[in-house]
Amino acid sequence: MFDFGAGEVLGLVVLALILVGPERMPRVAGDLAKMIRKVRSMTNTATAEIRENLGPGFEDLTPSDLNPKTFIRKHVASVLDEEDERDGKGKSGESAFKPQIDPDLL
């Protein structure tokens, strides 16, 4: 998620040590850890509520599924699969219909 290297982390620690001071650093680190735990708890609760409100069939929903590009790709793929099944081709066969979809639009 975050692309931090060892150098960046070390730089942030040194900066925090300078700004906060060595005396207050343990307390600030503890407060930061509590805040991170609280944010994680809130996001887990919100995710659980969203899954509960969506109902059955959405248990495996991920945030990337809500991306419009992903939604369109899945919908187009399902429509093409349905057309192949109607034609009796299945997933392994080549369909006579070759979709001309510009990948930049997806």
Beta strands, then each sheet from edge to edge (+ up, - down):
end
